[in-house]
Amino acid sequence: MWKIKERVRDVQLQKAKQHLLTYTVGGSQLVRHVKEGRIHQPLDHFNQQDIGTFPQKFFVNEAYWQHPDGPVFLFIGGEGPIFESDLLGGHHVEMAEKHRALLLTLEHRFYGDSINSDGLETENLAYLSSQQALTDLAVFHQYISQTFNLSRRNTWISFGGSYSGALSAWFRGKFPHLVYGAVASSAPVEAKLDFSAYNNIVGLSLTNEAVGGSEKCLASVQEAFAAVEGALMGGNASQLAKDFGCCQIPKDLNDQIELMENLADIVMGTVQYNEEGVLMSINELCSVMTNDSGTYVEQTEAYSRLVKLAQIYHSMSEEPCLDISHEKTLKDLMNTTLHSGRNPERQWTYQTCTEFGFYQTCEDLTCPFSGMLTLQTSTKLCPMLFGISQHSLPAHITFTNTYYGGIGAQTHRVLYVNGGLDPWKELSVVQARTEEGQTQVVFIEDTAHCADMMRSDVTERHSLKKARQDIENHVASWLKMAAQEKTE
């Protein structure tokens, strides 16, 4: 999914740039209000004997801030680089303008530019964890408070999506004296070793008629993947490579699994980012995978439709062919040179091994893809890349859920926002616990991953518009509550 995630980010950046060309504040272009900085953070917050540091990048946008008492909106960086556009567009920026907030974003340690030259070496990845990242946020809070002469009159609200959404919730949970409220969009706060439910939700979303899905669509996808698997078992790897435009013939099992993962990623990415203007939508995918007659397609036709789907997808990318070399994947993951830090796959793989799991397997009957995508296939990277035993992984997952509380965490003033199509909702909080306003939720039936975080669009679904208003109401109520507490 990394190539798809990068494409999502690239398209979002391009849209943000186009929007900013016409947007000004006080007569000057908004982009000029964003300032970049560095803070030197301890490599290990939990060992006072370790004096090592690393440079951590941040951006500040004062364009809307009501000095000196206006609120502070912290947009938390996740598993990738931060950009100026993180403080120039998006729902949190729209709310900052409304509430006259100071806007901040801090890059996650060991991603983007926030890494030492030897940071990707396996022994140094020991300093990469969500616990260290949260403490980075606490130190950054202190630094910003001193730099801008902030006080208890400035109410901090944190925002994040996906992994950074979980960090937003956890920051509020672990440092409640620093951040008054947290918005956690599509936040997987429950670590899970075998995340088979991900592909179960992908299958269900393909049947959702409200977004253009159907039972026929799911059946056609299942038939197509069965046909690909049958062709591999039947020794037709050369024809498969030709049909799907592969750079190599998938002769050995590892390359065959890479092919299956690449094809599955097209469907998974379509569901995860449905209607976000990046890939095809579910409606468009199902139009390719089904016929107009209303009948179920045969396996050979389903296979041809999957070939066409892959061609459409790869025509959107700049790659000349579909790279299915497992050897190249391993080589890329083992690359510890700093320029590869912009590709965050090595770091994130490390965090899946040490903290989260999140392995999207396909071993149960609900999965629409291939049974070749197993937990064993996913977890074998941990010992190969980092010397982390596969047997140790369940204990790492248990520790994460014990440390943060999983979906049962008793944290006040955290707003969990999830989309009904998004597979990650399975590891997030989707039901409110109302005792003393403890856990609040916004559930958007027909949207996908982090859709609420984008800049408002006149063409978006009514449910998404309503959800944004609900989020705004929660944030406004927190700011009002904080103001009342300060006057008492």
TITOR-641443 format. One record per residue (C-alpha): residue number from 1; x, y, z. Coordinates in steps of 0.5 Angstrom, whole numbers, plus 500, padded with zeros to 3 digits. Example, Ala and Ser with C-alpha at 12.3 -4.5 7.8 and 13.67 -1.06 7.14 Angstrom:
BEGIN
R     n     X     Y     Z
R     1   525   491   516
R     2   527   498   514
REM end
This chain:
BEGIN
R     n     X     Y     Z
R     1   500   500   500
R     2   506   505   501
R     3   506   507   493
R     4   498   508   494
R     5   499   512   500
R     6   505   516   497
R     7   500   518   491
R     8   495   520   496
R     9   500   525   499
R    10   502   527   492
R    11   495   529   490
R    12   493   532   496
R    13   499   537   496
R    14   498   538   489
R    15   491   540   491
R    16   493   544   496
R    17   498   548   492
R    18   493   550   487
R    19   488   552   492
R    20   493   557   496
R    21   495   560   489
R    22   488   564   490
R    23   488   565   498
R    24   491   571   501
R    25   490   573   509
R    26   491   581   510
R    27   493   581   502
R    28   499   577   503
R    29   499   570   500
R    30   498   565   506
R    31   504   561   505
R    32   508   566   507
R    33   506   566   514
R    34   508   559   515
R    35   515   559   518
R    36   520   552   519
R    37   524   551   525
R    38   528   545   528
R    39   528   543   536
R    40   534   539   538
R    41   530   533   542
R    42   534   528   546
R    43   534   521   543
R    44   532   517   549
R    45   527   521   554
R    46   527   515   559
R    47   535   515   560
R    48   538   521   563
R    49   545   518   561
R    50   544   518   554
R    51   546   525   551
R    52   545   524   544
R    53   540   528   540
R    54   536   529   533
R    55   534   535   530
R    56   526   535   529
R    57   523   539   524
R    58   516   543   525
R    59   512   549   522
R    60   508   554   525
R    61   503   559   522
R    62   501   565   526
R    63   496   568   520
R    64   490   567   524
R    65   492   567   531
R    66   489   572   536
R    67   495   574   540
R    68   496   573   546
R    69   491   568   549
R    70   488   565   543
R    71   488   557   543
R    72   493   553   540
R    73   492   547   535
R    74   497   542   534
R    75   497   538   528
R    76   501   531   530
R    77   506   528   524
R    78   505   521   523
R    79   509   516   519
R    80   512   520   514
R    81   514   527   512
R    82   511   534   514
R    83   509   539   509
R    84   508   547   509
R    85   501   545   507
R    86   499   541   513
R    87   498   548   516
R    88   495   551   510
R    89   489   547   508
R    90   485   542   511
R    91   479   542   516
R    92   483   543   522
R    93   486   550   519
R    94   479   552   517
R    95   477   551   525
R    96   483   555   526
R    97   481   561   522
R    98   475   561   525
R    99   477   560   533
R   100   483   565   531
R   101   488   559   533
R   102   496   559   533
R   103   497   553   528
R   104   503   548   529
R   105   505   541   526
R   106   511   537   529
R   107   514   532   525
R   108   515   525   528
R   109   522   522   530
R   110   525   518   525
R   111   521   520   519
R   112   522   526   514
R   113   528   530   516
R   114   527   529   523
R   115   533   524   523
R   116   540   523   524
R   117   545   521   519
R   118   545   514   522
R   119   538   514   524
R   120   536   508   520
R   121   541   503   522
R   122   538   498   526
R   123   541   499   533
R   124   539   506   532
R   125   531   504   531
R   126   531   502   538
R   127   529   510   539
R   128   523   510   535
R   129   517   508   538
R   130   510   512   540
R   131   512   513   547
R   132   518   517   545
R   133   514   521   540
R   134   509   523   545
R   135   514   525   550
R   136   517   529   544
R   137   510   533   543
R   138   511   534   551
R   139   518   537   550
R   140   515   541   544
R   141   509   544   548
R   142   514   547   553
R   143   519   550   547
R   144   513   553   544
R   145   510   556   550
R   146   517   559   552
R   147   518   561   545
R   148   511   565   544
R   149   510   566   552
R   150   504   562   552
R   151   500   561   559
R   152   494   557   562
R   153   490   562   558
R   154   492   558   551
R   155   488   552   550
R   156   491   547   546
R   157   487   542   542
R   158   491   536   538
R   159   489   533   531
R   160   491   527   527
R   161   489   522   522
R   162   491   514   522
R   163   497   513   526
R   164   497   520   528
R   165   490   520   530
R   166   492   515   535
R   167   498   519   537
R   168   493   525   538
R   169   488   521   543
R   170   494   518   546
R   171   497   525   547
R   172   491   527   551
R   173   491   520   555
R   174   498   521   557
R   175   499   528   558
R   176   492   531   560
R   177   495   537   563
R   178   498   539   556
R   179   492   538   551
R   180   485   540   553
R   181   482   536   548
R   182   484   531   542
R   183   481   530   535
R   184   483   523   533
R   185   481   521   526
R   186   481   514   523
R   187   485   512   529
R   188   487   505   530
R   189   488   505   538
R   190   488   498   538
R   191   494   494   536
R   192   493   488   533
R   193   498   482   530
R   194   493   479   525
R   195   489   484   522
R   196   485   480   518
R   197   478   484   519
R   198   481   489   515
R   199   480   485   508
R   200   473   483   511
R   201   471   490   511
R   202   474   491   504
R   203   470   486   502
R   204   463   489   505
R   205   465   496   503
R   206   465   493   495
R   207   458   491   497
R   208   455   497   499
R   209   450   500   494
R   210   450   507   497
R   211   457   508   494
R   212   456   504   488
R   213   458   497   490
R   214   454   490   489
R   215   454   483   491
R   216   456   482   484
R   217   462   486   485
R   218   465   483   491
R   219   464   476   487
R   220   467   478   481
R   221   473   481   485
R   222   474   474   489
R   223   473   470   482
R   224   479   474   479
R   225   484   473   485
R   226   482   466   484
R   227   483   466   477
R   228   490   469   478
R   229   492   464   484
R   230   490   458   479
R   231   494   461   474
R   232   500   461   478
R   233   499   454   481
R   234   498   452   474
R   235   505   454   472
R   236   502   460   467
R   237   507   465   471
R   238   509   468   464
R   239   502   469   461
R   240   501   473   468
R   241   507   477   468
R   242   505   479   461
R   243   498   481   462
R   244   499   485   468
R   245   505   488   465
R   246   510   486   471
R   247   517   488   470
R   248   519   480   472
R   249   516   473   471
R   250   514   471   478
R   251   517   464   478
R   252   518   463   486
R   253   513   464   491
R   254   516   470   494
R   255   515   474   487
R   256   508   471   487
R   257   506   473   493
R   258   509   480   491
R   259   504   480   485
R   260   498   478   489
R   261   500   484   494
R   262   500   489   489
R   263   494   487   486
R   264   490   487   492
R   265   493   494   494
R   266   489   496   488
R   267   482   494   491
R   268   484   496   498
R   269   487   503   496
R   270   481   504   492
R   271   476   502   499
R   272   481   506   504
R   273   481   512   500
R   274   474   512   496
R   275   472   519   493
R   276   478   522   496
R   277   480   524   489
R   278   486   520   488
R   279   485   513   486
R   280   478   510   483
R   281   472   510   487
R   282   469   504   489
R   283   463   506   484
R   284   469   506   478
R   285   472   500   480
R   286   466   496   481
R   287   464   499   474
R   288   470   495   471
R   289   469   489   475
R   290   462   488   473
R   291   458   487   467
R   292   452   491   465
R   293   447   485   464
R   294   446   484   471
R   295   449   477   471
R   296   455   474   475
R   297   461   474   471
R   298   465   468   469
R   299   472   467   472
R   300   475   468   466
R   301   472   474   465
R   302   473   476   472
R   303   480   475   470
R   304   480   480   464
R   305   477   485   468
R   306   482   485   474
R   307   487   486   468
R   308   484   492   465
R   309   483   495   473
R   310   491   494   474
R   311   492   497   467
R   312   488   503   469
R   313   491   504   476
R   314   498   503   473
R   315   496   508   467
R   316   496   513   473
R   317   503   512   476
R   318   509   514   473
R   319   512   507   473
R   320   514   503   466
R   321   512   496   469
R   322   509   493   476
R   323   515   491   480
R   324   514   484   483
R   325   521   483   485
R   326   521   481   493
R   327   529   481   493
R   328   528   489   491
R   329   523   490   496
R   330   528   487   501
R   331   533   491   499
R   332   529   497   499
R   333   527   495   506
R   334   534   494   508
R   335   537   501   505
R   336   539   505   511
R   337   542   511   507
R   338   539   518   509
R   339   536   519   503
R   340   531   513   503
R   341   528   517   510
R   342   523   520   505
R   343   521   513   504
R   344   518   511   511
R   345   517   504   509
R   346   523   501   513
R   347   521   505   519
R   348   514   504   519
R   349   515   496   518
R   350   520   497   525
R   351   514   500   529
R   352   509   494   526
R   353   514   489   529
R   354   515   493   536
R   355   509   496   537
R   356   503   495   533
R   357   502   489   528
R   358   497   491   523
R   359   498   486   518
R   360   493   485   513
R   361   492   478   512
R   362   488   474   508
R   363   487   467   511
R   364   480   467   513
R   365   474   466   508
R   366   471   473   508
R   367   478   475   505
R   368   476   477   498
R   369   483   476   495
R   370   488   470   496
R   371   490   466   501
R   372   497   467   500
R   373   497   473   504
R   374   499   470   511
R   375   501   472   517
R   376   507   468   517
R   377   509   472   510
R   378   508   479   514
R   379   512   477   520
R   380   518   474   517
R   381   520   481   515
R   382   521   482   523
R   383   527   477   524
R   384   530   478   517
R   385   530   486   517
R   386   531   487   525
R   387   533   481   528
R   388   526   481   532
R   389   523   474   533
R   390   517   473   530
R   391   515   469   537
R   392   516   476   541
R   393   511   480   537
R   394   504   478   541
R   395   508   480   547
R   396   509   487   544
R   397   502   488   541
R   398   500   486   548
R   399   504   491   551
R   400   502   497   547
R   401   495   495   549
R   402   496   495   556
R   403   500   502   556
R   404   495   506   552
R   405   488   502   554
R   406   486   500   547
R   407   479   502   545
R   408   477   501   552
R   409   482   507   554
R   410   478   511   559
R   411   480   518   556
R   412   476   525   557
R   413   475   529   551
R   414   477   525   546
R   415   473   525   539
R   416   474   519   535
R   417   472   520   528
R   418   471   514   523
R   419   468   513   516
R   420   463   507   515
R   421   467   504   509
R   422   474   505   512
R   423   477   498   514
R   424   481   502   520
R   425   475   503   524
R   426   475   496   526
R   427   481   498   531
R   428   478   505   533
R   429   473   507   538
R   430   466   507   534
R   431   461   507   540
R   432   461   513   545
R   433   461   512   552
R   434   457   518   555
R   435   459   518   563
R   436   462   524   564
R   437   463   526   557
R   438   468   521   557
R   439   469   518   550
R   440   465   522   544
R   441   465   519   537
R   442   463   522   530
R   443   461   516   525
R   444   460   518   518
R   445   456   512   514
R   446   459   512   507
R   447   466   515   507
R   448   473   512   508
R   449   479   514   511
R   450   481   521   514
R   451   476   524   509
R   452   473   529   515
R   453   481   532   515
R   454   480   534   508
R   455   479   541   506
R   456   471   542   505
R   457   468   541   498
R   458   462   544   495
R   459   461   537   492
R   460   462   532   498
R   461   457   528   501
R   462   452   531   506
R   463   454   526   511
R   464   461   529   511
R   465   458   536   511
R   466   454   534   517
R   467   460   530   520
R   468   465   537   520
R   469   460   541   523
R   470   459   536   529
R   471   467   536   529
R   472   467   544   530
R   473   461   543   535
R   474   465   539   539
R   475   472   543   539
R   476   468   550   540
R   477   465   547   546
R   478   472   545   549
R   479   474   552   548
R   480   468   555   551
R   481   469   550   557
R   482   476   551   558
R   483   475   559   558
R   484   469   558   563
R   485   474   554   567
R   486   479   559   567
R   487   475   564   569
R   488   472   560   575
REM end
